[in-house]
Amino acid sequence: MDNLLTRITIDPEICHGKPTIRGLRYPVENMLELLASGMTIDELLNDYPDLEKEDFLACLAYASKLVHVKSIYKIAS
């Protein structure tokens, strides 16, 4: 998984510093939204031919790392 994470880059000059795929202007959050909407990796590869399957797996690995916490607390509303 750590090897996949090298595909995720953060540069203040690209997409306002949001995590992107390989320094390209593809924010991780957008790719995750597309995956969550039900699009398959194969469909995304057709729509974004300059990306690779490993790029989408890297987005999932990155999201997994972000939610890996020891405890979750409910915030009072």
C-alpha positions as CSV (number, residue, x, y, z in Angstrom):
1,M,0.0,0.0,0.0
2,D,2.8,2.4,0.8
3,N,4.1,2.1,-2.8
4,L,0.7,3.2,-4.1
5,L,0.7,6.2,-1.8
6,T,3.7,7.6,-3.6
7,R,1.3,8.3,-6.5
8,I,-0.6,10.8,-4.3
9,T,1.1,14.2,-4.3
10,I,0.5,17.5,-2.5
11,D,1.8,20.7,-4.1
12,P,0.5,24.2,-3.1
13,E,0.8,25.3,-6.7
14,I,-1.6,22.5,-8.0
15,C,-5.3,22.4,-7.2
16,H,-4.8,24.8,-4.2
17,G,-2.7,22.2,-2.4
18,K,-5.3,19.4,-2.5
19,P,-4.0,15.9,-2.8
20,T,-3.7,15.0,-6.5
21,I,-2.7,12.0,-8.6
22,R,1.0,12.1,-9.6
23,G,1.1,15.9,-9.6
24,L,-1.6,16.0,-12.3
25,R,-4.7,18.1,-11.9
26,Y,-6.8,15.2,-10.8
27,P,-7.8,15.8,-7.2
28,V,-8.1,12.6,-5.1
29,E,-11.4,13.8,-3.7
30,N,-12.9,14.0,-7.2
31,M,-11.8,10.5,-8.1
32,L,-13.2,9.1,-4.9
33,E,-16.5,10.8,-5.5
34,L,-16.7,9.2,-8.9
35,L,-15.9,5.8,-7.5
36,A,-18.5,6.3,-4.7
37,S,-21.1,7.2,-7.4
38,G,-20.8,3.7,-8.8
39,M,-18.3,4.2,-11.6
40,T,-15.9,1.3,-12.1
41,I,-12.2,1.7,-12.4
42,D,-12.5,0.5,-16.0
43,E,-15.1,3.3,-16.8
44,L,-12.8,5.9,-15.2
45,L,-9.8,4.6,-17.2
46,N,-11.9,5.2,-20.4
47,D,-12.8,8.7,-19.3
48,Y,-9.2,9.5,-18.0
49,P,-6.8,7.7,-20.4
50,D,-3.8,9.4,-18.9
51,L,-4.5,7.7,-15.5
52,E,-3.7,4.1,-14.6
53,K,-5.5,1.5,-12.5
54,E,-2.9,2.0,-9.8
55,D,-3.8,5.7,-9.5
56,F,-7.4,4.8,-8.5
57,L,-6.1,2.1,-6.1
58,A,-3.8,4.8,-4.6
59,C,-6.8,7.1,-4.1
60,L,-8.6,4.3,-2.2
61,A,-5.4,3.6,-0.1
62,Y,-5.1,7.3,0.7
63,A,-8.7,7.5,1.9
64,S,-8.2,4.4,3.9
65,K,-5.2,5.9,5.7
66,L,-7.2,9.1,6.4
67,V,-10.0,7.2,8.2
68,H,-7.7,4.9,10.1
69,V,-8.2,6.3,13.6
70,K,-8.3,4.7,17.0
71,S,-11.6,6.3,18.2
72,I,-14.5,8.1,16.7
73,Y,-16.5,10.6,18.8
74,K,-19.9,12.0,18.0
75,I,-19.9,15.8,17.7
76,A,-22.8,17.5,19.6
77,S,-25.1,19.4,17.3
